Amino acid sequence: MKKENSHLKISLLNKAGKTYVHPDDLPSVLNLLHSASEAGLAVKIEYFDDILAYRTATSVVGETILSVNKSTNETLFFGPYTFKNLAHSLNIQLSYQK
């Protein structure tokens, strides 16, 4: 992952038709989601002791942005389009590479 003047480049992995964040880039994704949470754009939800999720705060139910197993740092779900929109709301340019 590269960060240059509010630009993030995130590496994605595709497994079985699903998109995941590369483990090296997961800390940067979580940091951005934490910032979005502080800005009121995302909601942090912890399921049990090992599942962490972030959802959009724009509607009653919200849309899942990321779900991760905290014990293994394994991405369970990642919504690249929703995450990119969220980054844009924080004035961060975001690009993906596969």
C-alpha positions as CSV (number, residue, x, y, z in Angstrom):
1,M,0.0,0.0,0.0
2,K,1.2,3.4,-0.9
3,K,0.1,6.7,0.7
4,E,1.0,9.9,-1.1
5,N,-0.7,13.2,-0.4
6,S,-4.0,11.7,0.7
7,H,-3.9,8.9,-1.9
8,L,-4.1,5.3,-0.9
9,K,-3.4,2.3,-3.2
10,I,-4.9,-0.9,-1.8
11,S,-4.1,-4.4,-3.1
12,L,-7.0,-6.7,-3.5
13,L,-7.2,-10.5,-3.7
14,N,-9.9,-12.4,-5.4
15,K,-10.8,-15.9,-4.0
16,A,-13.7,-17.9,-5.2
17,G,-15.4,-14.9,-6.8
18,K,-15.1,-12.7,-3.6
19,T,-12.9,-9.7,-3.1
20,Y,-10.6,-9.4,-0.1
21,V,-8.0,-6.9,1.2
22,H,-4.4,-8.0,1.0
23,P,-3.2,-8.7,4.5
24,D,-0.4,-6.1,4.2
25,D,-3.0,-3.4,3.5
26,L,-5.5,-4.3,6.2
27,P,-4.0,-2.0,8.8
28,S,-4.4,1.0,6.4
29,V,-8.0,0.0,5.6
30,L,-8.8,-0.3,9.3
31,N,-7.2,3.1,10.0
32,L,-9.3,4.8,7.4
33,L,-12.4,3.1,8.7
34,H,-11.6,4.2,12.2
35,S,-11.3,7.8,10.9
36,A,-14.6,7.4,9.1
37,S,-16.1,6.2,12.3
38,E,-14.8,9.2,14.2
39,A,-16.3,11.5,11.5
40,G,-19.7,9.8,11.8
41,L,-19.6,8.2,8.4
42,A,-19.2,4.6,9.6
43,V,-20.2,2.5,12.5
44,K,-17.9,0.0,14.2
45,I,-19.5,-3.2,15.3
46,E,-17.9,-6.0,17.2
47,Y,-19.6,-9.4,17.0
48,F,-18.5,-11.8,19.8
49,D,-14.8,-11.5,20.7
50,D,-13.3,-12.1,17.3
51,I,-15.4,-10.4,14.6
52,L,-15.0,-6.7,13.8
53,A,-17.2,-5.0,11.2
54,Y,-17.7,-1.5,9.9
55,R,-21.0,-0.4,8.3
56,T,-22.0,2.8,6.7
57,A,-23.8,5.2,8.9
58,T,-25.9,6.7,6.2
59,S,-29.0,4.6,6.8
60,V,-30.8,2.8,9.6
61,V,-29.4,-0.6,8.7
62,G,-26.2,0.5,6.9
63,E,-24.2,-1.3,4.4
64,T,-21.3,-3.5,5.4
65,I,-17.9,-2.1,4.3
66,L,-15.6,-4.6,5.9
67,S,-15.8,-7.6,8.2
68,V,-12.7,-9.2,9.6
69,N,-11.7,-11.9,12.0
70,K,-9.6,-10.2,14.6
71,S,-7.9,-13.4,15.7
72,T,-6.6,-14.3,12.3
73,N,-6.7,-10.9,10.5
74,E,-8.7,-12.7,7.8
75,T,-11.0,-10.5,5.7
76,L,-14.5,-12.1,5.8
77,F,-16.2,-9.5,3.6
78,F,-15.0,-6.3,1.8
79,G,-17.1,-3.9,-0.2
80,P,-14.6,-2.1,-2.5
81,Y,-17.2,0.3,-4.0
82,T,-18.6,1.3,-0.6
83,F,-15.1,1.7,0.8
84,K,-14.0,3.9,-2.2
85,N,-17.1,6.1,-1.7
86,L,-16.3,6.4,2.0
87,A,-12.7,7.4,1.2
88,H,-13.9,10.0,-1.2
89,S,-16.1,11.5,1.5
90,L,-12.9,11.9,3.6
91,N,-11.2,13.6,0.7
92,I,-8.9,10.6,0.1
93,Q,-8.1,9.4,-3.4
94,L,-8.3,5.6,-3.5
95,S,-7.2,3.2,-6.1
96,Y,-7.1,-0.6,-6.2
97,Q,-4.6,-3.0,-7.7
98,K,-5.1,-6.7,-8.1
